[in-house]
Amino acid sequence: MLKRAFCILSISKNSFAKGSFGNDFSIIHFKSLSTTCRCFQELTQSSVDTLDIDGSKHLPKQRSLPIITSRKLEYVSQYSQPKQAWLESLETVDENKIGLIDLHPDVFGAFPRIDLIHQNIQWQKLYKKISYETLETRAEKRGGGRKPWPQKGMGRARHGSIRSPLWKGGGKAFGPRGPQSYFYMLSNNLRVAGLCSTLSIKFAQNNLHIVDSLEIPSDDPEYMEDLIDTRFWGFSVLFVDDTDMMPRNISLAVQDLPSFNLMPTYGLNVYSMLKHETLVLTLAAVEKLEEKLLYQLHRTERQAKFRLYQ
Amino acid sequence: MASGITEKALKLVQSLPRLSLSNIKNLPHSIKKTKRRRRDRQHGKTHGRGHKGQGQRATLPRLGFEGNNTPFYLQIPKEPYYKDHELRKEYVPVSLLQIQRFVDLGRLNVKEPIDLSSLCNTRLIQVKWEQKQFGVDLLDEGADIFCARLNIEVQKASELTIAAIEKNGGVITTRYYDPHSLHAVVNPAKFFAKGVPIPRCKLPPQNEIAYYSDAKNRGYLADPEKILHARVELAQKYGYALFEYENEEEKEMLLTRKDPRQIFLGLAPGWVVNLKDKVILKPKDPEFVNYYKS
């Protein structure tokens, strides 16, 4: 029975590998796999129990693989299919896939609105900007109260002040008058659409990875560098978890590596996602993100208009 | 969301370089450049206004002026469309199609009587009392596909609308709210938060009394027996059979009606609803009781 299950898994795994890297991407493969895997998981669990009772512990201890995380997706339209992603683990340097999860099509498979992403980026750059640039007007310039020469009789052009904008060293007409705030609020819908588009593009371009947790075996920065090198995660990686109390080992490992950063879900934003080449979400972060974004996408109540001084 | 177009777009994105801060840009022509009129080399002499005269000095005659002829816009007599606009009442149009859609989507509960509060609580219909809107007008659009059985209370309804609702065994009542009561009805939660007693609804003004006491309009002031006759009459006119009630529960729901002075079902005028402590405060003073009684 166990052998048969292994066969099924190996076959479907092959079909998977094809499906994920080739162009003939088909969802039927995935669906069949998820069911077979679920059967397999049950089988392995039961077999491990019996082995333990027998006392034959010469087999190497293994995690009951693969983990299929069945997630209940809310608000899935009948015309859209859930996206599927590998669930990975950071416990080894090499890439190890420990399961498959479903992702919500409205969050991770939304239409890639690059213009909205651009609007979000502009907003994030501008809302905190204060321009201190300022230039003196003719009134603020020193001197210039006296008429340089009489109005008539000199054969020269008429002038009333040596600080007139026409003069060299004169004041500036309509110059910058800082400090000036560039603060504005992007509408809620555009912010939500920007996040969904960015997550979808990251997922489509294979720059989004989902891990079970951010636990790593050592606090050595080299471990993290090796892991990211072997998995081709690029030069910069953003790790997102649902809490702001990050695990000890990864915090220490990433501390001195400026291009690898940790962030809680509530801090996730479009700018940071695009600044880093790869985005790594934990399963809990995915849950929280989907919950929050779907609430915003499907809420019926209007949100109160943003006011700066309230 | 995930249509064929979305899938296509995402597939296209797969083949493009990684989206990053360095390669993101806005859609072309999304920012409109304002035309600047400067006194520079091109625009120095006449500044685009030509030589001499009315054009240059901005002394052109008024729009429509025909050089001492009686202008066209004064030859036509006035048509006073907006005369007495400040006295007119406005009713938000709501169609049967919309109601059917709300019912199908679960935004309206047909197990309970539906009134203006429940329509406004869907957040899909807004009644603005400050814009002289006095409620909703139920239109007959979608009457042929309407199939909900409900007890609904609206402000205006046409004959066909009434027929469409009664054909399915439903009940419709037309009812007037004065602006003060309407203010409470359109947003009950906001009203209760004020801690003000529920107002006693006023009777309709002189010109509306006839409408609301007519059984043909299913007015709330009409004689109930005449309404029964009118139901039968309308059924004969449009050729449908009146429904029998299936059970006692449904019958009770469909026959529930508010008192003419009452604006919330189950709450009497004069009561104060405290949503925070979940308490209802009722007046005891005989003077108040007398004031708020129907």
Interface residues (C-beta under 8 A of the other chain):
Chain A: S77 Y79 S80 Q81 P105 D106 G109 A110 F111 P112 I114 D115 I117 H118 Q119 I121 Q122 T198 S200 I201 K202 A204 Q205 N206 N207 Y271 L274 K275 E277 T300 E301 R302
Chain B: M1 A2 S3 I5 T6 E7 A9 L10 K11 V13 Q14 L16 R18 L19 S20 L21 I24 K25 N26 L27 S30 T122 R123 L124
